[in-house]
Amino acid sequence: MAKNGFTDRVKITVKAGNGGDGMNSFKAYKGKPACGPDGGDGGDGGDIIFVGDKNMHDLLAFRYKSKYLAGNGERGGSNQCSGKRGADVILKVPCGTLIRDMDTGKIVTDVYEDGETHVILKGGRGGKGNVRFTTARRHAPNFAQKGHETQPHGLILEMKVIADVGLVGFPNVGKSTLLSKISAAKPKIADYHFTTLSPNLGVVRYYDDSFIAADIPGLIEGAAEGAGLGHAFLRHIERTRMLCHVVDISGVEGRDPLKDFEAINAELKAYSEALAALPMVVALNKCDIAGAQENVEKFREKYGKQYTICELSAIGGKGTDTLVAWLWDLLKDLPPAERIPADEFIFEEADSTQFEIFIDENGCYVVVGGLVDMLCRNVVLNNPDSMNYFQRVLKLRGVFKELEKMGCKAGDTVIVGDVEFEYV
C-alpha cells in the first residue's frame, strides 16, 4: 500500500546468481601440447540476502525497483583456478518485515531485529572442471560440468510495525497530538480527518525505562472488511503488546463517544480475536472542552469497572504523565512482542530424478524434468565418455523402460534436452 509516499507492502522478484561453468582445459608445455587436465571449477552464484535496518521505516525503496538479480559465478580457469564467486544482493528492510512467497502466500521468514540477516536464496553451485573427472581408467577427461542455473522467485514484503503500545481510535480524536506529547515524535497534526496516513512511532521515556508507542491511522466502521484505510493499517497493530484506545470524549463533532468506542472495538474483534483480547487502557481526550465532563461520567458508569480510564487533554499535556505511568505499569508485566513464526516452506528446486515424457506434433518422444536439467549440466555432446554417462543414466533412471511402455520403437526420435537421437 502506498499513500503520501508511505509504502508497507510490495511485490518483488528475486533471483540468485547462476553457478559458473567448470573449465575444460589441459596443461601444455613446449613440445608437449597435452599434459593432463587442469580445468578449474566454476564460481558459485551470489545469494539473495535480507537484513533488518532500524533506520528504515517503510518499503518505499522497493516501489521504484522490483527486480533484484545476484551476480553469476565466473567460469573456471586453467591451471585448476576456480572462477570468482558472484556478487550477493543485500536488501535492507525495516524491522518487522514479513517475507512471503508470492505463489503460496506462505511466510518465508520474519525480519525482526536490527542487523538480523536472512539468506533467502542461495546462489547456484559452480560446475566442476575437467580435472575433477579424472579416474584410474579415465586419465584425460575432455569435458567439464556446467554451473547450476537458478530460477526467479516472486516475494511479497509486508511491514508490520513492532511497538509496545498501539494508539487506536477514530480519525481526529487526538492520537497524533498525544504521541507528540509523550514522546519526541513529530507527527503531522491538523484539524481534519485522516491527517495520519502512515503509522508514526515514538520512544516514550519513563524515568530510566522506555517503550515504543505507535500512532495507528484512524479506523472507521467497516475497517475489518477493508473500508477506509482498513486492512492496510490494522495489520500494524497485530503484534503490539497492548492498546491505548483514544476517545474524543467532548463530542464536539456531533459524534457519540460511547458509540465510537464500541464501533472501534467491534472492528478490532472482527479483524482478529487475539487483537481484541489485548490489554487496553482508555484515554478520554479533550476533557478540557465545555460539556465533556457529562460524557466522562456516562463513560465511567458504563466501562469504569472493565477498563483503566485516564482523563486527559493531549493538546495541553494535562493527564499525559499519569497515562504514561499506567501504560508502563501494565507493560512491565506483559511478555515481549513475538516474532511471527515462518511456515514450513522451501523454494522448489527441480528434482534431479524426476522426468516426464510426451509426444510432440512431429511424433518425437520428448523427455523433460529435473533429470533432464541435471543431464544438460553434465553432458558434453562431442565427448564419448560424457555420452556413455548420458546413456547409462537414462537406463538406470528407467527412461528407456518408460519409452518402450509408451510405444517407442527402434528408429523413433527421442529428444532429451539438447540431445536428439534415434532410439535403438
C-alpha positions as CSV (number, residue, x, y, z in Angstrom):
1,M,0.0,0.0,0.0
2,A,1.3,3.5,-0.8
3,K,-0.2,6.7,0.4
4,N,1.6,10.0,0.5
5,G,4.9,8.2,-0.2
6,F,4.3,5.6,2.6
7,T,4.7,2.0,1.4
8,D,4.1,-1.0,3.7
9,R,3.5,-3.8,1.2
10,V,5.3,-4.5,-2.1
11,K,5.8,-7.4,-4.6
12,I,9.3,-8.0,-5.9
13,T,11.1,-10.6,-8.0
14,V,14.5,-12.0,-6.8
15,K,16.9,-14.4,-8.5
16,A,20.1,-15.9,-7.0
17,G,23.1,-16.0,-9.3
18,N,23.8,-18.9,-11.7
19,G,26.9,-21.1,-11.0
20,G,29.8,-20.6,-13.3
21,D,30.7,-23.4,-15.7
22,G,33.6,-25.7,-15.0
23,M,36.7,-25.3,-17.3
24,N,37.7,-28.0,-19.8
25,S,41.4,-27.4,-20.1
26,F,44.7,-29.3,-20.4
27,K,48.3,-28.4,-19.4
28,A,50.6,-27.6,-22.3
29,Y,54.3,-27.3,-22.3
30,K,56.6,-26.6,-25.2
31,G,56.8,-29.7,-27.3
32,K,54.1,-31.4,-25.2
33,P,50.7,-30.0,-26.2
34,A,48.6,-32.0,-23.8
35,C,50.0,-33.0,-20.4
36,G,46.9,-33.8,-18.4
37,P,43.7,-31.9,-17.4
38,D,43.9,-28.7,-15.3
39,G,40.4,-27.1,-15.7
40,G,39.2,-25.4,-12.5
41,D,35.7,-25.3,-11.0
42,G,33.2,-22.5,-11.8
43,G,32.4,-20.0,-9.1
44,D,29.1,-20.2,-7.1
45,G,26.4,-17.7,-7.8
46,G,25.6,-14.8,-5.5
47,D,22.9,-15.1,-2.7
48,I,19.8,-13.0,-2.1
49,I,20.1,-11.7,1.5
50,F,17.7,-9.6,3.6
51,V,18.9,-7.5,6.5
52,G,16.8,-5.7,9.2
53,D,17.6,-2.0,9.5
54,K,16.1,0.1,12.4
55,N,16.7,3.3,10.4
56,M,14.2,2.3,7.7
57,H,10.5,3.0,8.4
58,D,8.8,1.8,5.2
59,L,9.3,-0.1,2.0
60,L,9.4,2.9,-0.3
61,A,12.7,2.0,-1.9
62,F,11.1,-1.1,-3.4
63,R,8.4,0.9,-5.2
64,Y,10.9,2.0,-7.8
65,K,12.8,-1.2,-8.4
66,S,11.1,-4.6,-8.2
67,K,13.7,-7.0,-9.7
68,Y,16.9,-8.0,-7.9
69,L,19.4,-10.3,-9.6
70,A,22.5,-11.6,-7.8
71,G,25.7,-11.9,-9.7
72,N,26.6,-15.1,-11.6
73,G,29.7,-17.1,-10.8
74,E,32.6,-16.9,-13.2
75,R,33.8,-19.7,-15.3
76,G,36.6,-21.8,-14.0
77,G,40.1,-21.2,-15.4
78,S,43.1,-23.2,-16.5
79,N,45.8,-24.4,-14.1
80,Q,43.0,-25.5,-11.7
81,C,41.9,-21.9,-10.9
82,S,38.4,-21.6,-9.6
83,G,36.1,-19.0,-11.0
84,K,35.2,-15.9,-8.9
85,R,32.0,-16.1,-6.8
86,G,29.0,-14.0,-7.9
87,A,28.2,-10.8,-6.0
88,D,25.5,-11.1,-3.4
89,V,22.4,-8.8,-3.4
90,I,21.8,-7.4,0.1
91,L,18.4,-5.9,0.6
92,K,17.7,-3.8,3.7
93,V,14.2,-3.8,5.1
94,P,12.5,-2.3,8.2
95,C,12.5,-4.4,11.3
96,G,9.2,-6.2,11.4
97,T,9.1,-7.1,7.7
98,L,7.4,-10.4,6.8
99,I,8.7,-12.1,3.6
100,R,6.1,-14.2,1.9
101,D,6.3,-16.5,-1.2
102,M,4.1,-14.8,-3.8
103,D,2.7,-18.1,-5.2
104,T,1.6,-19.7,-2.0
105,G,1.4,-16.8,0.4
106,K,3.4,-18.7,3.0
107,I,5.8,-16.9,5.4
108,V,9.4,-17.5,4.4
109,T,10.8,-15.5,7.3
110,D,10.2,-12.6,9.7
111,V,13.0,-10.0,9.7
112,Y,12.5,-9.0,13.3
113,E,15.6,-7.3,14.7
114,D,18.1,-4.7,13.6
115,G,21.1,-6.3,11.8
116,E,19.3,-9.6,11.6
117,T,20.4,-11.4,8.4
118,H,18.4,-14.0,6.3
119,V,19.8,-15.7,3.2
120,I,16.6,-16.2,1.3
121,L,18.1,-17.8,-1.9
122,K,21.4,-19.5,-2.3
123,G,23.4,-19.0,-5.4
124,G,23.8,-21.8,-7.9
125,R,26.7,-24.2,-7.4
126,G,29.6,-23.8,-9.8
127,G,30.3,-26.6,-12.2
128,K,33.3,-28.9,-11.8
129,G,36.3,-28.6,-14.0
130,N,37.6,-31.5,-16.1
131,V,40.3,-32.2,-13.6
132,R,37.6,-33.4,-11.2
133,F,36.6,-36.2,-13.6
134,T,39.9,-38.0,-13.7
135,T,39.8,-41.6,-12.6
136,A,42.1,-44.6,-12.6
137,R,40.6,-45.5,-16.0
138,R,39.9,-42.0,-17.4
139,H,43.2,-40.0,-17.4
140,A,42.2,-37.2,-19.8
141,P,38.5,-36.3,-19.5
142,N,37.6,-33.9,-22.2
143,F,34.5,-32.5,-20.6
144,A,33.5,-30.3,-17.7
145,Q,30.3,-29.6,-15.8
146,K,28.0,-26.6,-16.4
147,G,27.1,-24.4,-13.5
148,H,23.7,-24.7,-11.8
149,E,21.1,-22.3,-13.2
150,T,18.8,-20.7,-10.6
151,Q,15.1,-19.7,-11.0
152,P,13.5,-16.4,-10.3
153,H,11.0,-16.2,-7.4
154,G,8.3,-13.7,-6.5
155,L,8.2,-12.4,-3.0
156,I,5.7,-10.2,-1.0
157,L,7.3,-7.9,1.6
158,E,4.8,-6.9,4.3
159,M,5.8,-4.5,7.0
160,K,4.2,-4.9,10.4
161,V,5.2,-2.3,12.9
162,I,6.8,-3.6,16.1
163,A,5.6,-1.4,19.0
164,D,4.7,-1.9,22.7
165,V,1.6,0.2,22.7
166,G,-0.7,0.8,19.7
167,L,-2.8,4.0,19.8
168,V,-6.2,3.3,18.2
169,G,-9.4,5.3,17.7
170,F,-11.5,7.2,15.2
171,P,-9.8,9.8,13.0
172,N,-9.2,13.2,14.5
173,V,-9.5,12.1,18.2
174,G,-6.0,13.3,19.0
175,K,-3.8,10.3,18.7
176,S,-1.0,12.2,16.9
177,T,-1.2,15.0,19.4
178,L,-0.9,12.6,22.3
179,L,2.1,10.8,20.7
180,S,3.8,14.2,20.2
181,K,3.3,15.0,23.9
182,I,4.5,11.7,25.4
183,S,7.5,11.1,23.0
184,A,9.9,13.0,20.8
185,A,7.9,12.0,17.7
186,K,6.8,14.9,15.4
187,P,3.8,13.5,13.5
188,K,1.8,15.8,11.1
189,I,-1.1,17.3,13.1
190,A,-4.1,19.1,11.6
191,D,-7.8,19.5,12.3
192,Y,-9.2,17.2,9.6
193,H,-9.8,13.5,9.2
194,F,-7.0,11.1,8.0
195,T,-4.2,13.6,8.6
196,T,-2.2,10.5,9.6
197,L,-1.8,8.2,6.6
198,S,1.1,6.2,8.0
199,P,2.0,4.7,11.4
200,N,4.1,7.1,13.5
201,L,6.4,5.6,16.1
202,G,7.8,7.4,19.2
203,V,10.0,6.3,22.1
204,V,8.3,7.1,25.4
205,R,10.6,7.7,28.3
206,Y,9.6,6.7,31.8
207,Y,12.4,7.5,34.3
208,D,15.2,5.2,33.3
209,D,12.9,2.9,31.2
210,S,11.3,3.4,27.8
211,F,8.8,1.8,25.5
212,I,7.7,2.3,21.9
213,A,4.2,3.7,21.0
214,A,2.7,3.7,17.6
215,D,0.1,6.1,16.4
216,I,-2.1,3.9,14.1
217,P,-4.1,5.8,11.4
218,G,-7.7,6.4,12.3
219,L,-10.1,3.5,11.9
220,I,-13.7,3.7,10.7
221,E,-16.6,1.3,10.8
222,G,-16.1,-1.5,8.2
223,A,-12.3,-1.3,8.6
224,A,-12.1,-5.1,9.2
225,E,-13.6,-5.6,5.8
226,G,-11.2,-3.2,4.2
227,A,-13.2,0.1,4.4
228,G,-11.2,3.3,4.6
229,L,-7.6,2.5,5.5
230,G,-8.9,-0.9,6.6
231,H,-6.6,-3.9,6.4
232,A,-3.7,-1.8,5.3
233,F,-3.2,-0.4,8.8
234,L,-5.0,-2.9,11.1
235,R,-2.0,-5.2,10.4
236,H,0.3,-2.7,12.0
237,I,-1.2,-3.4,15.5
238,E,-1.2,-7.2,15.1
239,R,2.0,-7.5,17.2
240,T,1.7,-4.7,19.7
241,R,1.7,-5.8,23.3
242,M,-1.3,-3.6,24.4
243,L,-3.6,-1.0,23.1
244,C,-4.4,2.6,24.2
245,H,-7.8,3.5,22.9
246,V,-8.1,7.3,22.4
247,V,-11.6,8.6,22.6
248,D,-12.8,12.2,21.8
249,I,-15.0,12.5,24.9
250,S,-16.0,16.0,24.1
251,G,-18.4,15.0,21.3
252,V,-17.8,18.4,19.6
253,E,-18.1,16.9,16.1
254,G,-21.6,15.7,16.9
255,R,-20.5,12.1,17.4
256,D,-21.4,9.8,20.4
257,P,-18.1,8.9,22.2
258,L,-19.6,5.7,23.6
259,K,-20.8,4.5,20.2
260,D,-17.4,5.4,18.7
261,F,-15.6,3.4,21.4
262,E,-17.9,0.4,20.8
263,A,-17.5,0.6,17.0
264,I,-13.7,0.5,17.1
265,N,-13.7,-2.4,19.5
266,A,-16.1,-4.2,17.1
267,E,-13.7,-3.6,14.2
268,L,-10.7,-4.9,16.2
269,K,-12.7,-8.1,17.1
270,A,-13.9,-8.6,13.5
271,Y,-10.3,-8.4,12.3
272,S,-8.7,-10.6,15.0
273,E,-9.9,-12.1,18.2
274,A,-6.4,-12.0,19.5
275,L,-6.2,-8.3,18.8
276,A,-9.4,-7.6,20.6
277,A,-8.1,-9.6,23.6
278,L,-5.0,-7.4,24.1
279,P,-4.9,-5.4,27.4
280,M,-6.3,-1.9,26.8
281,V,-6.1,1.5,28.5
282,V,-8.8,4.0,27.5
283,A,-7.6,7.7,27.1
284,L,-10.5,10.1,27.3
285,N,-9.1,13.1,25.3
286,K,-10.3,16.7,25.1
287,C,-11.7,16.7,28.7
288,D,-11.0,20.4,28.9
289,I,-13.7,21.2,26.4
290,A,-17.0,22.5,27.8
291,G,-19.6,19.7,28.2
292,A,-17.1,16.9,28.1
293,Q,-17.4,16.1,31.8
294,E,-21.0,14.8,31.3
295,N,-19.8,12.3,28.7
296,V,-16.9,11.3,31.0
297,E,-19.4,10.4,33.7
298,K,-21.5,8.3,31.3
299,F,-18.4,6.6,30.0
300,R,-17.2,5.7,33.5
301,E,-20.6,4.5,34.5
302,K,-20.6,2.0,31.6
303,Y,-17.0,1.0,31.4
304,G,-15.3,2.1,34.6
305,K,-15.1,-1.5,36.0
306,Q,-14.0,-3.1,32.8
307,Y,-11.1,-0.7,31.7
308,T,-8.5,1.5,33.2
309,I,-9.6,5.0,32.2
310,C,-7.4,8.1,32.0
311,E,-8.8,11.6,31.6
312,L,-6.6,14.0,29.7
313,S,-6.1,16.9,27.4
314,A,-3.4,16.0,24.9
315,I,-3.1,19.4,23.4
316,G,-2.3,20.9,26.8
317,G,-0.4,17.9,28.2
318,K,-2.8,17.5,31.1
319,G,-3.0,13.9,32.3
320,T,-0.4,12.6,29.9
321,D,2.1,11.8,32.7
322,T,-0.5,9.7,34.5
323,L,-1.3,7.9,31.3
324,V,2.4,7.0,30.7
325,A,2.8,5.7,34.2
326,W,-0.3,3.5,33.8
327,L,0.9,2.2,30.4
328,W,4.4,1.3,31.9
329,D,2.8,-0.4,34.9
330,L,0.9,-2.7,32.6
331,L,3.8,-3.2,30.1
332,K,6.4,-4.3,32.6
333,D,4.3,-7.5,33.4
334,L,3.4,-8.3,29.7
335,P,5.5,-10.7,27.6
336,P,7.6,-9.1,24.8
337,A,6.2,-8.9,21.3
338,E,6.8,-12.2,19.5
339,R,8.4,-13.0,16.2
340,I,5.9,-14.4,13.7
341,P,6.9,-18.0,13.0
342,A,7.8,-19.0,9.4
343,D,5.8,-21.6,7.6
344,E,7.3,-24.9,6.6
345,F,8.5,-23.8,3.3
346,I,11.4,-24.2,0.9
347,F,11.8,-22.8,-2.6
348,E,11.2,-25.6,-5.0
349,E,14.2,-26.9,-7.0
350,A,13.8,-29.4,-9.8
351,D,14.1,-33.0,-8.6
352,S,17.1,-34.4,-10.4
353,T,15.4,-37.9,-10.5
354,Q,12.1,-36.7,-11.9
355,F,11.1,-36.9,-15.6
356,E,8.1,-36.8,-17.9
357,I,7.7,-38.0,-21.5
358,F,5.3,-36.6,-24.1
359,I,5.0,-37.0,-27.8
360,D,5.2,-33.7,-29.8
361,E,3.4,-32.8,-33.0
362,N,6.2,-34.4,-35.1
363,G,5.9,-37.8,-33.3
364,C,9.1,-37.3,-31.4
365,Y,9.4,-38.5,-27.8
366,V,10.4,-35.6,-25.6
367,V,11.8,-36.2,-22.2
368,V,11.6,-33.2,-19.7
369,G,12.0,-32.6,-16.0
370,G,14.7,-32.3,-13.3
371,L,16.6,-35.3,-14.6
372,V,17.0,-33.6,-18.0
373,D,18.2,-30.4,-16.3
374,M,20.8,-32.4,-14.4
375,L,22.0,-34.1,-17.6
376,C,22.2,-30.9,-19.5
377,R,24.7,-29.6,-16.9
378,N,26.9,-32.7,-17.0
379,V,26.9,-34.0,-20.6
380,V,29.2,-32.8,-23.4
381,L,27.8,-33.9,-26.7
382,N,31.1,-34.4,-28.5
383,N,32.8,-36.4,-25.8
384,P,32.4,-40.3,-25.9
385,D,32.9,-40.6,-22.1
386,S,30.3,-38.0,-21.4
387,M,27.8,-39.6,-23.8
388,N,28.4,-43.0,-22.3
389,Y,27.5,-41.4,-18.9
390,F,24.3,-39.9,-20.5
391,Q,23.2,-43.3,-21.9
392,R,23.9,-45.0,-18.6
393,V,21.8,-42.5,-16.5
394,L,18.8,-42.8,-18.9
395,K,18.9,-46.6,-18.5
396,L,19.4,-46.6,-14.7
397,R,16.6,-44.0,-14.1
398,G,14.1,-46.0,-16.1
399,V,13.8,-43.6,-19.1
400,F,14.3,-46.3,-21.7
401,K,11.8,-48.6,-20.0
402,E,9.2,-45.8,-19.9
403,L,9.8,-45.0,-23.6
404,E,9.1,-48.6,-24.5
405,K,5.9,-48.6,-22.4
406,M,4.7,-45.6,-24.5
407,G,5.4,-47.5,-27.7
408,C,8.8,-46.1,-28.7
409,K,10.4,-48.4,-31.3
410,A,13.8,-48.6,-33.0
411,G,14.3,-45.7,-35.3
412,D,11.9,-43.3,-33.4
413,T,13.3,-39.9,-32.5
414,V,13.9,-39.2,-28.8
415,I,14.8,-35.6,-27.6
416,V,16.4,-35.2,-24.2
417,G,17.3,-31.5,-23.6
418,D,19.7,-30.5,-26.4
419,V,20.3,-34.2,-27.4
420,E,18.3,-35.7,-30.2
421,F,18.9,-39.3,-31.2
422,E,17.3,-42.4,-32.8
423,Y,16.1,-45.0,-30.4
424,V,17.9,-48.3,-30.7
